[in-house]
Every structure is written in structure tokens, then in C-alpha cells.
Amino acid sequence: MRLNTGLLLLILFIASACRKNENISTNPDARLSFSSKEILFDTIFTSIGSTVRIVKIINNNNDAVKVSEIKLAGGHTSAFGININGEQTTHKNDLVINGRDSINLFVKVSINPNANGLPFLVQDSIILKTNGNKQVIQLLAYGQNAVFINESSISTNTIWTKALPYIINGSLTLKSGTVLTIQPGTKIYFHKDAGLNIEGNLIVNGSLNEPVLFCSDRLESIYNDEPGQWKGIFLKRTGQGLIKNAIIKNASVGITSDSLSLNSNPKLILSNSIIKNMQVAAYIGYHSELLAFNNLMYNCGNYLIYAVGGGNYNLKQNTFAGYNLNFPRKTASLSFTDYLSANVYHKLQVDLTNNIIWGSLVNELDIQQKTAANLQLNLSHNLIRSTNNAYNVNGNILNTDPSFIHREQYNFEPAANSSARKKGADLTADPYFSIYLNKDIMENERFYPSTLGSYEK
């Protein structure tokens, strides 16, 4: 049976009236949900940037909910603008969202990326108050022109320069057989949980005055030393790396390496670099290979170096400062073992020469042979904090404070009266001397016996 037009309109009117008179919940548990709790504007700005995003505000409750207040925190001075139900405004009261219903909120940003003094990351928030609850939607936009890379891969040889910063959102993968060369002064910023996966060959050519920077895209001062803001650099099975004069900070793990090299070249050479403020570790190796010269590592949650399942580790003239201002650490700063699991263990080769291995714990070095796999250990002329007297050989110095100039201000240069001065073994015959070890992290000439650690003067 077909309904006539008049009857159909009457039914629709009654249904509409029922919706309008819907019960409004006052239950504090009747919260709203959002299609996104963070809106990131990552448009490549080449002139005045202006773009719009939509966020859906959802009421999953059976009853209606009244939003007593919805506002743009920055008000009329904000770079952002909001449109609520077709009304361009910064503030609205008593907005009712019916049960099992939603509304669309339109958010716009207008930024001049070439404006002097504009912060790198422009931010604001939308605040919603319902039944005594306060909920927030974060608004973020890049305030400077940059190269934006979203969940992508590199499959041809590529060179990055310092002309513009690079913003990584999601995972970026360097494909096998390709080379990514990063020139001095280049800045690479990672959005939350982003990371760099290396299946090819990574070459980082920083310099003393223009290091290459790997860090989070949150550049406000409160995030300067905040760990865990991005995932880190991951050297995959086919990946290799040469990293010189880099600063890697504020990730979960600075560098992770999951295997030995597949050819005659080392898996990773790391020199004259600083790795700091990591949630877990500066470096993690799973049956892998690391050559590290003149580096400074500090303030990491569990380890500075964590090497398991065997592998090859050649570490000379590094400063490993196991001070954890953000973490209650319980593990040795440097930890090496041949063991990964009951079925996975391999030969372990460790060469530690002219390093400072110091920190807040009584044992900052842990080398374990847990299986029948061979252990080859050369431990020579290091300053070590440890209760293991077996390390008190070959010119090693145990439990004598290196007297860093000011560790609370992250100055880990040994003071003039430091016990680390002029105690180093002569490395002039080392195969890597002329390339990496003849100068320190500040490019000061080394004279032997050298000062232990990464600083010569």
C-alpha cells in the first residue's frame, strides 16, 4: 500500500519532533569521540598556506549530549579557524548532538611559511566541555616551508640538502640497492611514531659546524629533551650505513641493526656523532656489527649500547655517559652477549679501546658469554665504572671518576684534572686512524697517549 504525500510528511514531522525532544544526558560518562584527536596540516606551503580539514564529533550514546562550550583556545589571534554547523566562529555554547549522531567540524589554517620568526610548528586546540568533562582536539601545522614525506619509500639514488628541512610522517623506507646521501646541515624532523627504515645504503655526511640533525618535529622548548617522540633509524638485513657528524635525539631507539653485513663493508660506521635522550637505547644490535669512533651517548632509558646474539663491535675513543636524568635505569650502559634465545646465539667480538664507560650505576659494562659460542674480547685503556675486577687489565682504569666538566648541563668533556687525560693507547697503527681516529669529536688533533673518550683537549 502506498502512503500519500500528506501522510508521509506528517510521519517525518513527528519523527523530527521526537528527535528534537530527545532526552539530554547529564551523565559525566557520556563522553564524545572524534574521528581524530590530532589534526596535522602537512600541506607543502609555497606561498600563503590555506587548507581545510574535517573532524567528525561523534555521540555514541543513546541519549543526546549537550556541549556546553566548544571553543578555539587561541581565539581570534589563532592561525586556525573553525566552522561549526556552517557558522564561522571561535566560540559556541549549548550545542546539542543527538544520540547516535555526529556533526562535522571544519578547521582551517592560514600560514605564511616565509614569515620571519614563525615557529616551526604552529599549534592550537579545540576545547569541548560536556557534563563537566573537558576534551581536547590538538591542531598542528608546519609554520615553515619544508619537504613533506608521508608513508613513502625511496627507490632511486637520492641526495638531501640543507635547502629545506625534511618532515617524515609515518615510515620512510630506503629500498635495497639505492643510496640516500645526506649533506651537511640537513635537518630531518619526524612526526610522532615516524621512522626511517634502511634497506639500501645510508650515507650521512655532516660536518662539525653543520651536523645532520635527526629529531622530532616538536621544537618547543618543553620537548627539547623529551624521549620517545619518534621511532628511530632501523638498519634492515640488506641495509648499511655510514653516519658522520650527526645528532640523533628524542626517539625510542636511536639506531637499531638486525644483522651482519652481507658484503665486505661494515654494517654501520658511526663517528663524531651524538645520540641522546632515547626512551630505550642509543643503539641496539641483533647479531650485528658496529664500528663507533669519537661518539657521545647519554640519557637513554635502558642502555647506551645493547648488543645481543653475538656480532662484531669495534668501539674506540667514545664517551658513554650513563646518566639518566629522565629514567630510573637499572641496566649497565653497555651490554654485550652472545645469546639471543635458546636456538639463536653466535660468536661475539668486542674491541673496546680508549673509551670512557661511566655513569650513575656501580656497573656500567656487562659482557656475557652464555653459550658455547666463541668470545673474542679486547678491553684496553678504558675508564670503566665496574665492580668486575677482571676488567682491571691492559691499562684499564676502574672506578675513578672522569670528572666531567658539568654533567647536569650535558658537558661531558673531562676536566683539566681528569683521570682520563693522557691515558689512551696509541692508535696510530689502527686501520681507521687516518680517517676517524686522528682527530676527536671537535676535530682537535690527537696526541698519544690520548685523552680517553671522544674529547682530546
Secondary structure, DSSP 8 states (H G I E B T S, - for coil): ----HHHHHHHHHHHHHHHHT--EE--TT---EES-SEEEE----SSSEEEEEEEEEEE-SSSEEEEEEEEETTGGGSSEEEEETTEEESEEEEEEE-TTEEEEEEEEEEE-TT-TT--SEEEEEEEEEETTEEEEEEEEEE-S--EEEEEEEE-S-EEE-SSS-EEEEEEEEE-TT-EEEE-TT-EEEE-TT-EEEESSEEEEE--SSS-EEEEES--SGGGTT---SB-EEEE-TT-EEEEESEEEESBSEEEEE-S--SSSS-SEEEES-EEEEESSEEEEEEEEEEEEES-EEEEESSEEEEEEEEEEEEEES-EEEE--SS----S-SEEEESEEETTEE--EEEEEES-EEEESSS--EEEE--SSS-EEEEEES-EE--S-GGG--TT-EES----EEEGGGTEEEE-TT-TTTT-----TTSTTIIIIISB-TT--B--SS--SSS---
